Amino acid sequence: MSKAHRGKGILELFSHGRGECPVCKRHNVKLLYEQEAGEIKIKVCKVCKAVIKHGKKSLV
């Protein structure tokens, strides 16, 4: 069986979900993970999501 619909949801996002991560400042990475920074939610990359989860970096 093929996987024809893989990644279909990010095609509808602006620039296909890619941009600059506000935490690590890397360019053209997928920003698909929401993290809370105080009262607002920001989208971060997969690497920064894991770093924040393990307590090595904070957004505040």
C-alpha positions in Angstrom: 0.0 0.0 0.0 1.2 3.5 -0.8 1.3 6.3 1.6 -0.3 8.9 -0.7 -1.6 11.3 2.0 1.6 11.6 4.1 2.3 15.2 4.8 -0.9 16.5 3.3 -1.7 18.7 6.3 1.4 20.8 6.1 0.9 21.5 2.4 -2.0 23.8 3.4 0.2 25.8 5.9 2.0 29.0 4.9 5.3 28.1 3.2 4.4 24.4 3.8 5.1 24.8 7.6 8.7 26.0 7.2 10.4 29.0 8.6 12.9 30.2 11.2 12.7 28.6 14.6 12.5 31.3 17.3 14.5 29.2 19.8 17.5 28.0 17.8 17.3 30.5 14.9 17.7 27.8 12.2 16.3 28.7 8.8 13.9 26.6 6.6 13.0 24.0 9.2 9.5 22.6 9.8 7.7 24.5 12.6 5.0 22.0 13.6 5.2 21.8 17.4 3.4 24.3 19.6 5.0 25.3 22.9 3.7 27.8 25.5 5.9 30.8 26.2 4.1 32.5 29.1 0.6 33.2 27.8 1.3 32.9 24.1 1.9 29.7 22.0 4.8 29.7 19.6 5.7 27.0 17.0 9.1 25.5 17.3 11.1 22.8 15.4 11.3 19.2 16.4 14.8 19.5 18.0 13.8 22.5 20.2 10.6 20.7 21.3 12.7 17.9 22.7 15.2 20.2 24.3 12.4 22.2 26.0 10.7 18.9 27.1 13.9 17.7 28.8 14.4 21.0 30.6 17.6 22.0 28.9 16.2 25.3 27.6 13.2 27.4 28.5 11.1 29.8 26.5 10.5 32.4 29.2 
